[in-house]
Amino acid sequence: MITLEKFEAEDIQRLINWVADADFLLQWSGSKYVFPLDEKQLTTNLEMTRTDPPTQFMFKALLDGTTIGHIELMAVNYVEKSAVLARVLIGPKQYRGQGCGKMMIGLVLHFAFNELGLTKLDLGVFAFNKSAIQCYQQFGFKIYKTIPNREDEKWTLLRMNLKKSAWIDMIKINENGE
């Protein structure tokens, strides 16, 4: 069973170790970070989780006490009740493809919609990342915009969004086995 805990400074080096190269960093974080990922970049981001109220949440994901993943809610807007789901990562390769990412996303959606009271989420995913797109669609995320990359078609960005009402509908469908 996956659980989420606050990402702290002592988690930084582990996350850095999971980012092997510049392409992987770009796929995971977009243009926010530059390779090589370092403590300064992550510390700056971590500071955004300490505002009152927080405009960002960083989580580590644990499976039976072992940290296996990372996930974030960014740009939390309490007035518009919106945020951006971002930086979803299963670090150790042996845990990928086993549904851990889907469990992490489910927990963050529950947190965003039920604990923070948000009503809509947005995310960006590169078009080549078919498994991530499929996972997001299982929660009800829909593609609403395609942003082509003029230099390299591989890096075409898809914007997806999800309203709380659609998420609730997906939960009902899954509970009913439809």
N, C-alpha and C positions, 0 to 999 in steps of 0.2 A: 504494500500500500504506500502510495506517494503522500508525503506531507510537505508543506511549504513553511519555511522559516525566513525571517528577515536576513537578507544578505548583509554581512558585516565586513569590516576591514580585514579581518583574518581570513576571509574567503577569497580575497583578491588574487593571490598567487595561484590558487587552484584554477580559477577562471582563466587567467593568463595562460596557464599550461595547456588548457583545452583548445586554444586558438593557434593552430599550427602554421598558417600562412596568410598572406594578404587576401587571397580570394575567399578563404573561409571567413576571415574577419568581415569582409564586405558583405558576404551572404548573410552573416549573422547580425551585423549591426548597422548595415547601410553605411553611409558616409560619416557617421558620428565619430568613430574612432579611426586612428591611423595605425598602420602596422610599423613596427611591432607594438602590440597592445602592451601598456605598462601601468604601473601602479598609479601614476599621476592622473592618467585619463580616467581610470575607474574611481579614484578617490573623488575627483571633481564631480562625477556622476552620482556617487554615493551621497555627497553633500546635499543633493536635491531631494533626498528622501527625508531630510531632517528639518525641512521647513514646517511652518505651522499655519495651515494644514499642509501635509505633504503634497507636492505636485508630481511626485514620482514614487513608485514602490519597486524595490528590487528584492527578489526572492531567490533562495536556493531551494532546490528540490531534493528531498531525502527519500531513499528507499531502504527500509529496514535500518535506518541510522547512517547510511552511506550517502554522501552528497553526490548526486548524479546529474543534476541539471540546474538551469538558471532560467528565469523568466521575469519580465518587467511590465509594469503599467506606467506609461509616461504621459506627460501633458494632461494630467488630471485637471479637469475644469469642473469645479463644484457648482458653478452657476448654470452652465450648459449641460451638466450631468454627463460628461463625456470623457474619454481617455483613449490612449493608443496602446494596444497590446503589442509588445515588442520583445526582441532579443530572446526568443525561445531557443533553448539549447539543451540537448542531452549530451553531456561531455564525453564520458567514457563510451567508446564505440560498442562495447558489448551490451550496452543497455538500449541502443538505438533499434528501432523497428519492433519494439515489444509493447507499444502502447503507453510508454511512460510520458511522452510528450503530450499525448491526448489527455492523460490524467492531470498533468500540470496545467494545461489550458483550462480544463474543467474547473479546477480549484480556483484559478485566477478569475474566471468568469463569475463563479459564485461570489468571490470576494468583491469584485467590481459591482455586480448588480445587487447583491443582497446586503453586503456590509457597508459599501460606500454609497449605495443608492444611485449609482449611475444608470443611465437609460440607453446609452449607445457607445459602442467601441469601434475603433478603426484600426487597421494594420496595413503594413506594406510587406509584400512577399515577391521575390523574383519569379518570373514565369516558369523558369526551368525547375523550380522546386515543387514538383508535382505532388510529392507525398505530403508536404506542408499544406499546400492548397487543398488537397482532399481532406486532410484533418480539419482545417478551418471550416470547410463546407459542411462537415458532419455536425458542427455546432450551429450552423445556420448563417455563417458569414457568406456574403455575396460580393462578387467583383463588381465595382461600380466605375472603375477607371483603369485604363492601361496607359502607362507612360513609357514609350519606347526609348531605348538608348541608341542614339545615333551612331555611336562609335562601335558598339558591340551588341548585337541583337540578344545575345545570351542574357544580358543584364536588364531586359525589359522588366519594369516594375508594375505589379498589379496592386491596386488599392482595394481593400475589402472592408466592409463594415457589417455590423451586427447590432440590431436593436434588441433591447431586453425582451420585448414581446415575442420576437422571432426565436430567441433563445428558449424562452418558456415553452413555446410551441414544439421546439425540437426535443426538449426534455419529455414532454407528454407523449410524443411519437415514440421515443425510445422506451419509455416506461410501458407503453401499450404494445410494444413489439411490432409496430406497423412498418 
